[in-house]
Amino acid sequence: MFPFSSIQAYQNSLSSGIVTCVDTVTHYLQQIGNNQQLNAFIEVFADEALEAASLLDEKRKQGKPLGKLHGVVVAIKDVICYNGHKVSAASKMIENFTSIYHATAVEKLLAEDAIIIGRNNCDEFAMGSSSENSAFGVVKNALDESRVPGGSSGGSAVAVQAGMCMVSLGSDTGGSVRQPADFCGIVGLKPSYGRVSRYGLIAYASSFDQIGIFANTIEDAALTLEVIAGVDDYDSTVSQKEVPSYAALLDSDNKKYKLAYFKEALENEALDAEIKQQILSFIALLKAQGHTVEPINFEWLDYVVPTYYILTTAEASSNLSRFDGVRFGHQTAQKNIDLTELYKASRSEGFGKEVQRRIMLGTFVLSSGYYDAYFTKAQQVRQLLYQRSKEIFADYDAIISPTVPATAWKFGEKSDNPTAMYLADIYTVFANLVGIPAVSLPLFKHSNSMPFGLQVMCSHFEEVHLHQLSKVLMHLK
């Protein structure tokens, strides 16, 4: 079996001639074939990946300069555009759409010699917390196939978890990278809003969406972020800040950190007792190592999920209005109906139930008579949360918390209760509401044999500190 431990170790093996890119891609294609029941991939680019690998092997033989991700096998969530390849957002609405351009993140991967092996299954239009909402079937957790892998980037998480690629890209609107990383026992990184271009990312909620990274190690996540981050003329919301050499800046010189945790988060009645106990024990370990870890009051915890869902569904209602069966997307085969009925039939047939639910919620909160009561109020709460985050990071290096209140649940367990599903996002949506970077680190294991993570959040564009602290925490366990 091909032993992948890190990108650096793999590239050392390439340089020394122990393996080739073709050998590597062949291995991952076999892994994908052996794990088809997990349904992590909607499409595999087998011939193309092998061809790219052969070209990279030749490039190395000729002594040409190699990219930072030379030979690294990457999978991408089915909401990220790859020129000449289908991108469907796991939806019947656009299942046959072929992209005519690269997402900026994909372009940067290819420019640094990465090999894209396929597109990953996910919740439709990135709306969901369990990867049960895809038009192409559910994604299964490789550790227990009766359990969900998390969502919405479940396929991307399982692809890394089950050794079907080295790293993968997902999207994180309210925890859609960190939550499946938690359920699958891997690293899931959401950068600051604007750190990575959203050009070529199919929109769910434009002021929240951010491309994120799944990896086995924080080192691999940092290197991948270094490649895909940065300015882009095609995205007016992307940051103009210089991209640091994240991989080279991972060591923190034995710094002692000052960390905060929300008292209300660990006292929340929804939090699994064993998760609470293990995190409290880890906090004690951190203190014993000389770090400062203090509880702080965060009286708005119960407001973050309602605020998030009001704002994201409103943006989704607007963003998905273009898929009407006339301009874009599936068109009903029904005949002799007027334009309004055409819209209704096309959207009812093209969108799944969860997407329909969120469009309806968003349309409601934007409607006359309810706009001020819901949307305006939620924007005001978002601003208060932003100000509170600034106050916290003036005093602390980072905030730590559980990533999710419980471990991966069984299929169907929350499907009939959307509210329970939404409340599973209670710890992750804060980072998206205020735009800060966050990561889920695979530090713990529950007595039910499922993994769970610790979420770490830092101030805006402080990914260097986030990576450094993450490395300390990963080596502490």
C-alpha positions in Angstrom: 0.0 0.0 0.0 1.2 3.5 -0.9 2.2 5.1 2.5 1.2 8.7 2.5 2.0 10.6 5.7 2.6 14.2 4.5 3.2 16.2 1.3 6.8 16.8 2.3 7.5 13.2 2.8 5.8 12.2 -0.4 7.7 14.8 -2.4 11.0 13.6 -0.9 10.0 10.1 -2.1 9.4 11.5 -5.6 12.8 13.3 -5.6 14.6 10.2 -4.5 12.9 8.0 -7.1 11.1 5.8 -4.6 7.7 6.5 -6.2 6.4 8.3 -9.3 3.4 10.5 -9.9 1.9 7.8 -12.1 2.4 5.2 -9.4 0.7 7.5 -6.9 -2.3 8.3 -9.1 -2.7 4.6 -9.9 -2.8 3.9 -6.1 -5.4 6.6 -5.4 -7.6 5.4 -8.3 -7.5 1.9 -6.8 -8.5 3.3 -3.5 -11.4 5.2 -5.0 -12.5 2.0 -6.8 -12.2 0.0 -3.5 -14.4 2.5 -1.7 -17.1 3.2 -4.2 -19.8 2.3 -1.6 -18.9 5.5 0.3 -20.1 7.5 -2.6 -17.5 10.3 -2.0 -17.0 11.0 -5.7 -19.6 12.0 -8.3 -17.0 11.8 -11.0 -13.4 10.6 -11.2 -11.0 12.0 -13.8 -8.9 8.8 -14.2 -7.4 9.2 -17.6 -6.7 12.9 -17.2 -5.1 12.4 -13.8 -2.8 9.7 -15.2 -1.8 11.9 -18.1 -1.1 14.8 -15.8 1.0 12.5 -13.6 3.0 11.3 -16.6 3.8 14.9 -17.6 4.9 15.8 -14.1 7.2 12.7 -13.9 8.8 13.9 -17.2 9.1 17.4 -15.9 10.9 16.2 -12.8 13.3 14.0 -15.0 14.2 17.0 -17.0 15.2 18.9 -13.9 12.7 21.7 -14.4 11.5 23.8 -11.5 8.8 22.0 -9.6 5.6 23.6 -8.1 4.9 23.7 -4.4 2.2 21.0 -4.8 4.2 18.9 -7.3 2.4 15.6 -7.8 0.0 16.2 -4.9 -3.4 14.4 -5.6 -6.3 16.7 -4.9 -10.1 16.3 -5.0 -12.5 19.2 -5.3 -16.1 19.6 -4.0 -18.8 19.7 -6.7 -19.4 23.4 -6.3 -15.9 24.4 -7.5 -15.5 25.1 -11.3 -12.9 23.2 -13.3 -12.7 24.2 -16.9 -14.1 21.5 -19.3 -15.6 19.4 -16.4 -19.0 19.1 -15.1 -20.0 21.0 -11.9 -23.5 20.3 -10.6 -23.6 21.4 -7.0 -24.9 17.8 -6.4 -28.3 19.0 -7.9 -30.6 17.9 -10.6 -31.0 21.6 -11.4 -27.6 21.8 -13.1 -26.5 18.2 -13.3 -25.3 18.5 -16.9 -23.6 21.9 -16.7 -20.0 21.9 -17.9 -17.7 24.7 -16.6 -16.2 27.0 -19.2 -13.5 28.4 -16.8 -11.4 27.5 -13.8 -12.2 28.6 -10.3 -9.2 30.7 -9.2 -8.4 28.2 -6.5 -8.2 25.4 -9.1 -6.1 27.5 -11.4 -3.6 28.1 -8.6 -3.5 24.4 -7.7 -2.7 23.4 -11.3 -0.1 26.2 -11.6 1.7 24.6 -8.7 1.7 21.1 -10.2 -1.2 19.6 -8.3 -3.2 16.7 -9.9 -7.0 16.9 -9.7 -8.4 13.4 -9.5 -12.2 14.1 -9.3 -15.2 16.0 -8.0 -16.7 15.2 -4.6 -20.3 14.6 -3.6 -21.9 17.0 -1.2 -25.1 18.4 0.1 -27.0 20.1 -2.8 -25.8 23.6 -3.3 -23.8 23.2 -0.1 -26.9 23.3 2.0 -26.8 20.6 4.7 -25.0 19.2 7.7 -24.9 15.5 6.8 -24.4 14.9 3.1 -27.8 13.3 2.9 -29.2 16.0 0.5 -27.3 15.2 -2.7 -29.2 14.3 -5.9 -26.5 11.6 -6.4 -27.1 9.7 -3.1 -25.8 10.0 0.4 -22.1 10.0 1.4 -21.1 7.4 4.0 -18.6 7.8 6.8 -15.7 5.5 6.2 -15.3 4.8 10.0 -18.9 3.6 10.3 -21.0 3.4 7.2 -24.2 3.7 9.1 -23.2 7.2 10.1 -23.2 10.5 8.2 -19.8 12.1 7.4 -21.1 15.6 8.1 -21.8 18.3 5.5 -22.1 19.9 3.3 -18.5 18.9 2.2 -19.0 15.3 3.2 -17.5 13.8 0.0 -14.4 15.9 0.2 -13.9 14.9 3.9 -14.4 11.2 3.2 -12.0 11.3 0.2 -9.2 12.4 2.6 -10.4 10.2 5.5 -10.4 7.0 3.4 -7.1 7.7 1.6 -8.6 8.5 -1.8 -6.6 11.7 -2.2 -4.0 13.6 -0.2 -5.9 16.9 0.3 -9.3 18.1 -0.9 -11.1 21.4 -1.3 -14.5 22.0 0.2 -16.5 25.1 0.9 -17.5 26.5 4.4 -20.5 28.7 4.8 -21.3 27.9 8.4 -19.1 24.9 9.2 -19.3 22.8 6.1 -15.5 22.1 6.2 -15.0 21.9 10.0 -18.0 19.8 10.9 -17.3 17.0 8.4 -13.6 17.1 9.4 -14.7 16.6 13.0 -17.0 13.7 12.1 -14.3 12.1 9.9 -11.3 12.6 12.2 -9.2 14.8 9.9 -8.0 18.5 9.8 -10.6 21.0 8.3 -9.5 24.6 7.8 -11.7 27.5 7.0 -9.6 30.6 6.1 -10.6 34.2 6.8 -13.4 35.5 4.6 -11.6 37.0 1.6 -8.4 35.1 2.0 -9.2 32.7 -0.9 -11.0 33.9 -4.0 -14.6 32.8 -4.4 -14.4 33.2 -8.2 -15.6 29.9 -9.6 -17.3 28.8 -6.4 -21.1 28.3 -6.9 -22.6 30.6 -4.4 -24.8 29.6 -1.4 -24.5 32.8 0.7 -22.0 35.2 -0.8 -21.0 37.1 2.4 -20.3 33.8 4.2 -18.9 31.4 1.7 -15.2 30.5 1.8 -13.2 27.7 0.1 -11.6 25.5 2.7 -9.2 22.6 3.0 -9.2 19.0 4.2 -5.9 17.4 5.1 -4.3 14.8 7.3 -1.9 17.3 8.9 -1.9 21.0 9.7 1.3 21.2 7.7 -0.4 20.0 4.5 -3.4 22.4 5.1 -1.0 25.3 5.6 0.9 24.6 2.4 -2.3 24.2 0.4 -3.7 27.5 1.7 -0.4 29.2 0.8 -1.0 28.1 -2.8 -4.7 28.9 -3.2 -4.8 32.2 -1.2 -4.2 35.7 -2.5 -5.4 38.5 -4.7 -7.7 38.0 -7.7 -9.1 40.5 -10.1 -12.2 38.4 -10.6 -13.3 38.7 -6.9 -13.9 42.1 -5.5 -14.2 40.7 -1.9 -10.8 39.0 -1.9 -8.2 40.5 0.4 -5.3 42.5 -1.0 -3.1 41.4 1.9 0.1 39.6 1.1 0.0 35.8 1.5 2.6 34.7 4.1 4.7 31.6 3.6 2.3 29.6 5.9 4.3 26.3 5.6 7.6 27.9 6.5 6.1 29.8 9.4 4.6 26.9 11.3 7.0 26.8 14.3 5.9 29.1 17.1 9.2 29.2 19.1 7.6 27.5 22.2 5.2 30.4 22.7 2.8 30.2 25.6 -0.7 31.1 24.4 -3.5 32.9 26.0 -6.7 31.2 25.0 -10.4 31.8 25.7 -13.4 29.6 25.6 -17.1 30.5 25.8 -18.4 29.4 29.1 -21.9 29.1 27.6 -20.5 26.7 24.9 -19.2 24.1 27.4 -22.2 24.5 29.6 -24.7 24.1 26.8 -27.2 21.4 27.4 -26.9 20.2 23.8 -23.2 19.3 24.3 -22.4 15.6 24.7 -21.2 14.9 28.2 -18.2 13.0 27.1 -17.1 15.7 24.6 -17.4 18.2 27.4 -15.3 16.1 29.8 -12.5 15.4 27.3 -12.2 19.0 26.3 -12.1 20.1 30.0 -9.3 17.6 30.5 -7.5 18.9 27.5 -7.8 22.5 28.9 -6.3 21.2 32.2 -3.4 19.7 30.1 -2.9 23.1 28.3 -2.7 24.9 31.6 -0.2 22.3 33.0 1.9 23.1 29.9 2.0 26.8 30.9 -0.7 28.1 28.6 -3.4 30.4 29.9 -6.9 29.2 29.2 -9.8 31.2 30.6 -13.6 31.1 30.4 -15.3 34.2 29.1 -19.0 35.1 28.9 -20.6 35.0 25.5 -24.3 35.8 26.2 -25.2 35.7 22.5 -24.5 32.0 21.8 -28.2 31.2 21.4 -28.5 33.9 18.8 -25.8 32.8 16.4 -27.7 30.0 14.7 -31.0 32.0 14.1 -28.9 35.0 12.9 -26.9 32.7 10.6 -29.9 31.0 9.1 -31.8 34.2 8.5 -29.0 35.8 6.7 -27.8 32.8 4.7 -31.2 31.8 3.5 -31.9 35.3 2.4 -28.7 35.3 0.4 -29.5 31.9 -1.0 -33.0 33.0 -2.1 -31.3 35.8 -4.1 -28.4 33.7 -5.4 -30.5 30.8 -6.5 -33.2 32.9 -8.2 -31.2 32.7 -11.5 -31.9 28.9 -11.7 -35.4 29.3 -13.1 -35.4 26.9 -16.1 -35.2 29.7 -18.6 -31.9 31.5 -17.9 -30.2 28.6 -16.2 -30.9 25.1 -15.0 -33.4 22.3 -15.4 -36.5 23.1 -17.4 -39.7 21.1 -16.9 -41.0 18.9 -19.7 -44.5 20.0 -18.9 -46.3 21.5 -21.9 -48.9 24.2 -22.4 -48.2 26.1 -19.1 -47.6 29.8 -18.6 -44.3 31.3 -17.5 -45.2 31.4 -13.8 -46.1 27.7 -13.9 -42.9 27.0 -15.9 -40.8 28.6 -13.1 -42.7 26.7 -10.4 -42.5 23.3 -12.1 -38.8 23.7 -13.1 -37.7 24.8 -9.7 -39.8 22.1 -7.9 -38.3 19.4 -10.0 -34.8 20.7 -10.0 -34.3 21.6 -6.4 -34.3 19.1 -3.5 -36.4 19.5 -0.4 -33.6 21.1 1.8 -32.8 23.7 -0.9 -36.5 24.5 -1.4 -36.8 24.9 2.4 -34.0 27.4 2.6 -35.2 29.4 -0.5 -38.6 29.6 1.1 -37.2 30.7 4.4 -35.0 33.3 2.7 -37.8 34.6 0.6 -39.9 35.0 3.7 -37.4 37.0 5.7 -36.8 39.3 2.8 -40.5 39.8 2.2 -42.4 43.1 2.8 -43.5 43.4 6.4 -40.9 41.0 7.7 -37.6 42.4 6.3 -37.0 44.7 9.3 -38.2 42.3 11.8 -35.8 39.5 10.6 -33.2 40.5 8.1 -32.3 43.9 9.4 -32.3 42.7 13.0 -30.0 39.8 12.0 -27.6 42.2 10.3 -27.5 44.2 13.5 -26.7 41.1 15.6 -24.0 40.2 13.1 -22.4 43.6 13.6 -22.5 43.1 17.4 -20.9 39.7 17.0 -18.1 41.2 14.9 -17.4 43.9 17.5 -17.4 41.3 20.3 -14.9 39.2 18.3 -12.6 42.3 18.0 -12.8 42.8 21.8 -12.0 39.1 22.5 -9.0 39.0 20.2 -7.6 42.2 21.7 -7.1 40.1 24.9 -6.6 36.5 23.6 -4.6 34.7 21.0 -7.5 32.4 20.1 -10.8 31.0 21.1 -11.2 27.2 21.5 -14.5 25.2 21.6 -16.0 21.9 20.6 -16.5 21.8 16.8 -19.9 20.0 17.0 -22.1 19.2 20.0 -22.0 15.4 19.3 -20.2 12.8 17.2 -21.5 11.8 13.8 -25.1 10.6 14.0 -26.8 7.8 12.2 -28.4 8.2 8.8 -32.0 9.5 9.1 -31.6 10.4 12.7 -32.1 14.2 12.2 -33.6 14.2 8.6 -37.2 14.7 9.9 -36.1 17.5 12.3 -34.4 20.4 10.4 -34.2 22.5 13.6 -32.1 19.8 15.3 -29.9 19.6 12.2 -29.5 23.4 12.2 -28.6 23.5 15.9 -25.7 21.2 15.2 -24.0 24.3 13.7 -24.0 26.2 17.1 -20.2 26.2 17.5 -19.2 26.7 13.8 -21.4 29.5 12.5 -19.7 32.2 14.6 -16.5 32.2 12.6 -18.5 32.7 9.3 -20.7 35.4 10.8 -17.6 37.5 11.7 -15.3 36.3 8.9 -12.5 34.9 11.1 -10.3 31.8 10.3 -11.1 28.6 12.1 -9.9 25.0 12.1 -11.1 21.7 13.4 -8.3 19.5 14.8 -8.8 15.7 15.2 -7.7 15.4 18.8 -10.2 13.1 20.5 -12.1 9.8 20.3 -15.5 9.1 21.9 -16.4 5.9 23.7 -18.6 5.1 20.7 -15.4 4.8 18.7 -16.1 7.9 16.6 -13.6 10.8 16.4 -14.3 14.4 17.4 -12.3 17.6 17.1 -11.4 20.8 18.9 -12.2 24.0 17.0 -9.7 26.8 17.2 -10.5 30.4 16.0 -8.1 33.3 15.6 -8.6 36.9 14.6 -9.0 38.1 11.0 -6.1 37.1 8.7 -4.2 35.5 11.5 -3.8 32.2 9.8 -0.1 32.1 10.7 -0.9 32.1 14.4 -3.8 29.7 13.8 -1.4 27.2 12.1 1.2 27.6 14.8 -1.2 27.1 17.6 -2.8 24.1 15.8 0.6 22.5 15.4 1.2 22.9 19.2 -2.2 21.4 20.0 -1.8 18.5 17.5 1.6 17.5 19.1 0.3 18.0 22.6 -2.3 15.2 22.4 
